[in-house]
Amino acid sequence: MSIENMFGDLDKIDILAETKAGEVVMVLVCNGFIDGSPETQKALLDKMEGYLNHTQSEEFQKEYGGWPVILRVTLGREPDEHILALLSKCPAWAADYGVKLEIEIGGNQVRIVES
């Protein structure tokens, strides 16, 4: 599966929504089986970085400054163990941007132990 089919356009925010609780949820949808190759890991990190950087943009801050922000990485299927290990290192990175990271696999939210 190509990187584009897994993650879509790397420079595009797929889903941005407001919740009734006054949060902003950005959803990064990952399609198909996500392998642990270096190219896939880099593409996933690049995509996540795009979302995180967007939260710092003037446009985002003007609209949502002060709102709690959640980045939900949604995987349709269980990914390669290398991807799970990579994701376990990302909550602190997201927190540096003031963003809470959530991981969802197959429709179920999972807690990945930080490494």
Backbone bond lengths (Angstrom), bond angles and torsions (degrees), N, CA, C in turn:
res aa  C-N    CA-C-N  psi(-1)  N-CA   C-N-CA  omega(-1)  CA-C   N-CA-C  phi
1 M - - - 1.444 - - 1.530 108.49 -
2 S 1.300 116.66 136.43 1.470 119.75 -178.23 1.526 110.58 -75.52
3 I 1.315 114.81 158.05 1.466 121.17 177.86 1.531 109.85 -56.82
4 E 1.333 117.50 -41.09 1.459 121.22 -178.81 1.524 110.78 -63.35
5 N 1.336 116.86 -37.83 1.458 119.28 178.46 1.525 111.40 -70.94
6 M 1.331 116.97 -30.87 1.465 120.32 178.86 1.521 111.83 -72.37
7 F 1.335 116.10 -46.67 1.462 120.45 -169.89 1.526 114.70 -119.61
8 G 1.309 118.64 -5.93 1.460 120.51 -175.48 1.520 110.69 74.69
9 D 1.301 115.11 -164.27 1.463 121.65 179.53 1.529 108.55 -63.65
10 L 1.322 117.15 119.95 1.467 120.52 -175.69 1.524 113.13 -65.21
11 D 1.333 117.85 -19.40 1.459 120.87 -178.62 1.528 112.76 -98.62
12 K 1.340 118.04 10.67 1.457 121.32 -174.79 1.527 110.33 -117.71
13 I 1.318 116.06 141.14 1.462 122.07 172.73 1.528 105.76 -87.24
14 D 1.332 116.61 119.76 1.458 120.20 -175.41 1.523 112.61 -70.90
15 I 1.326 117.24 -57.33 1.467 120.46 -175.15 1.525 108.92 -136.43
16 L 1.309 115.26 129.41 1.457 122.50 176.58 1.517 106.13 -131.22
17 A 1.330 118.24 122.30 1.462 121.03 -175.82 1.515 110.94 -138.03
18 E 1.320 114.81 152.93 1.458 121.60 173.59 1.529 107.25 -102.37
19 T 1.316 116.34 138.44 1.463 119.61 176.18 1.523 109.58 -97.67
20 K 1.310 115.27 163.53 1.466 120.07 177.47 1.518 111.56 -66.07
21 A 1.327 115.77 -21.54 1.462 120.39 179.14 1.526 112.45 -81.44
22 G 1.334 116.97 3.49 1.459 120.17 178.59 1.509 114.09 79.30
23 E 1.332 116.32 33.92 1.463 121.90 176.34 1.524 108.76 -113.53
24 V 1.302 115.06 159.89 1.451 121.16 171.59 1.524 106.75 -109.02
25 V 1.331 116.52 126.56 1.459 121.31 178.69 1.527 107.68 -115.47
26 M 1.318 115.56 122.49 1.451 121.74 173.62 1.520 106.36 -106.17
27 V 1.324 117.06 126.79 1.453 120.87 -175.38 1.523 109.26 -112.89
28 L 1.324 115.52 119.21 1.448 122.77 175.12 1.525 106.06 -99.20
29 V 1.325 116.55 108.22 1.456 121.87 -176.99 1.524 109.09 -92.30
30 C 1.337 116.16 123.07 1.461 122.19 179.19 1.528 107.71 -110.37
31 N 1.308 116.57 119.25 1.455 122.07 -175.17 1.518 112.35 -94.67
32 G 1.332 116.12 148.05 1.457 121.19 173.92 1.510 112.46 69.08
33 F 1.315 115.92 -168.26 1.462 121.73 178.21 1.519 108.64 -78.92
34 I 1.314 116.20 127.49 1.461 121.47 -179.93 1.521 107.69 -98.50
35 D 1.332 115.30 109.72 1.463 119.57 -178.13 1.522 110.32 -81.40
36 G 1.314 115.63 165.76 1.460 120.78 -176.00 1.507 114.79 -96.44
37 S 1.333 117.19 19.68 1.469 119.24 -179.43 1.527 110.11 -62.88
38 P 1.333 117.36 154.82 1.468 119.94 178.53 1.531 112.78 -56.66
39 E 1.335 117.51 -36.92 1.462 121.14 -179.92 1.529 110.62 -65.23
40 T 1.329 116.32 -41.21 1.468 120.23 179.37 1.520 110.49 -68.91
41 Q 1.327 117.37 -42.08 1.460 120.20 178.09 1.524 110.75 -59.88
42 K 1.324 116.52 -44.56 1.464 120.57 179.45 1.517 110.74 -63.27
43 A 1.336 117.21 -42.86 1.462 120.52 -179.69 1.530 110.86 -63.25
44 L 1.334 117.00 -41.59 1.464 120.01 178.50 1.525 110.88 -63.19
45 L 1.331 116.48 -45.57 1.468 119.78 178.62 1.523 111.40 -64.24
46 D 1.331 117.54 -39.32 1.466 120.93 177.72 1.527 110.73 -61.84
47 K 1.333 115.73 -43.06 1.464 120.36 -179.62 1.524 109.80 -65.16
48 M 1.337 116.85 -45.59 1.461 119.98 178.25 1.522 111.27 -61.47
49 E 1.325 116.15 -40.36 1.466 120.16 178.98 1.519 111.01 -62.69
50 G 1.337 116.73 -37.33 1.459 120.26 176.38 1.521 111.94 -59.69
51 Y 1.332 116.21 -43.88 1.462 120.62 177.37 1.527 110.42 -63.72
52 L 1.332 116.79 -48.39 1.459 120.47 -177.69 1.525 111.24 -62.88
53 N 1.320 117.15 -42.56 1.465 119.93 177.87 1.523 111.39 -63.98
54 H 1.321 117.10 -34.66 1.463 120.37 179.07 1.521 111.08 -60.38
55 T 1.340 117.23 -34.54 1.464 119.54 -179.66 1.524 111.92 -65.77
56 Q 1.320 116.67 -19.47 1.466 121.12 -179.86 1.529 112.43 -92.71
57 S 1.328 116.80 -7.35 1.462 120.60 -176.46 1.526 111.42 -68.11
58 E 1.309 115.26 153.53 1.465 121.21 178.95 1.526 110.06 -60.09
59 E 1.322 116.19 -41.92 1.468 121.60 179.86 1.534 111.14 -58.97
60 F 1.331 116.57 -48.69 1.466 121.02 -179.39 1.523 110.42 -65.33
61 Q 1.328 116.84 -45.98 1.459 120.91 -178.31 1.530 111.88 -62.57
62 K 1.327 116.33 -36.50 1.468 120.52 178.29 1.526 110.67 -63.36
63 E 1.327 116.71 -40.82 1.459 122.21 -177.26 1.533 112.60 -82.12
64 Y 1.348 116.89 -40.78 1.461 120.49 -169.37 1.523 114.72 -126.57
65 G 1.309 118.25 11.49 1.465 120.31 179.46 1.519 111.12 -51.15
66 G 1.312 116.98 129.25 1.454 121.62 179.93 1.525 114.84 89.57
67 W 1.334 118.15 -9.54 1.470 120.62 177.71 1.522 109.12 -82.12
68 P 1.335 118.09 145.67 1.467 120.00 170.33 1.537 109.19 -65.72
69 V 1.321 116.79 138.51 1.465 121.40 -177.68 1.525 109.40 -120.91
70 I 1.326 115.18 134.50 1.462 122.57 177.31 1.518 108.18 -120.28
71 L 1.314 116.50 130.67 1.469 121.92 170.06 1.514 106.16 -104.46
72 R 1.333 115.89 112.69 1.463 120.94 -179.66 1.526 108.62 -104.91
73 V 1.328 115.59 113.38 1.464 121.76 176.04 1.527 106.31 -90.83
74 T 1.325 115.78 114.15 1.462 121.89 -175.32 1.519 109.39 -108.05
75 L 1.320 115.11 116.27 1.464 121.90 178.95 1.520 107.93 -108.39
76 G 1.331 116.09 126.96 1.459 119.75 -179.23 1.514 113.00 -68.48
77 R 1.315 116.27 -31.39 1.466 122.40 -178.22 1.516 109.49 -133.73
78 E 1.320 115.63 160.65 1.468 121.47 176.91 1.528 108.54 -58.36
79 P 1.331 117.69 123.55 1.463 120.29 -179.99 1.527 111.83 -82.15
80 D 1.302 114.85 172.41 1.461 123.19 173.58 1.539 109.01 -56.81
81 E 1.335 116.43 148.64 1.474 120.33 -178.87 1.527 112.40 -61.01
82 H 1.340 117.64 -25.67 1.466 120.41 177.45 1.531 110.63 -67.79
83 I 1.316 116.43 -34.80 1.469 120.47 178.10 1.525 109.28 -70.28
84 L 1.330 117.63 -42.14 1.466 119.92 177.54 1.527 110.66 -61.01
85 A 1.327 116.99 -41.18 1.468 120.68 177.79 1.529 110.49 -63.58
86 L 1.331 116.34 -41.02 1.459 121.11 178.55 1.530 110.31 -63.36
87 L 1.328 116.91 -46.07 1.464 120.83 -178.92 1.522 111.52 -64.23
88 S 1.326 116.97 -29.27 1.465 119.64 179.89 1.524 111.90 -66.79
89 K 1.310 117.28 -18.26 1.464 121.78 179.78 1.527 112.70 -93.67
90 C 1.326 116.89 -5.73 1.464 120.58 -171.43 1.530 116.91 -88.67
91 P 1.353 121.34 -22.20 1.469 117.89 -178.82 1.522 114.13 -56.79
92 A 1.313 117.92 -39.79 1.473 120.46 179.76 1.529 110.57 -66.93
93 W 1.327 116.31 -37.07 1.469 121.24 177.52 1.519 109.49 -62.48
94 A 1.333 117.26 -47.67 1.461 121.00 179.02 1.530 110.53 -62.65
95 A 1.330 116.28 -39.63 1.465 120.49 -179.86 1.525 111.60 -61.85
96 D 1.337 117.51 -31.13 1.468 120.76 176.35 1.525 111.35 -59.93
97 Y 1.330 116.96 -25.08 1.470 123.10 178.33 1.532 111.26 -95.08
98 G 1.329 117.22 0.24 1.454 120.71 -176.71 1.516 112.36 77.51
99 V 1.330 116.82 25.76 1.463 122.89 -175.80 1.527 109.15 -117.53
100 K 1.334 115.51 137.07 1.462 120.97 174.36 1.527 107.63 -90.19
101 L 1.324 117.04 132.25 1.462 122.16 179.35 1.516 109.58 -98.73
102 E 1.333 116.50 128.89 1.454 122.83 173.74 1.521 108.40 -120.78
103 I 1.315 116.26 142.41 1.461 121.81 178.36 1.525 107.96 -117.78
104 E 1.316 116.20 130.82 1.452 121.67 178.60 1.524 107.87 -126.16
105 I 1.324 116.27 128.12 1.467 121.51 179.27 1.515 108.30 -124.00
106 G 1.335 115.68 122.27 1.459 120.42 178.23 1.515 113.42 58.70
107 G 1.320 117.86 33.25 1.456 122.27 178.28 1.522 114.59 87.00
108 N 1.327 117.90 -2.10 1.463 121.40 -179.74 1.518 110.57 -114.42
109 Q 1.336 115.58 128.81 1.452 118.88 177.49 1.524 108.33 -70.96
110 V 1.319 116.70 134.72 1.451 121.35 -179.52 1.514 109.61 -121.11
111 R 1.296 114.32 151.52 1.473 119.69 174.07 1.512 106.17 -103.51
112 I 1.297 115.22 119.69 1.460 120.29 177.96 1.520 106.83 -101.07
113 V 1.294 115.53 124.46 1.465 120.88 -179.17 1.518 108.58 -68.12
114 E 1.320 114.98 127.54 1.464 119.97 179.21 1.509 109.59 -67.55
115 S 1.350 114.09 139.00 1.469 117.67 177.85 1.503 110.35 -107.29
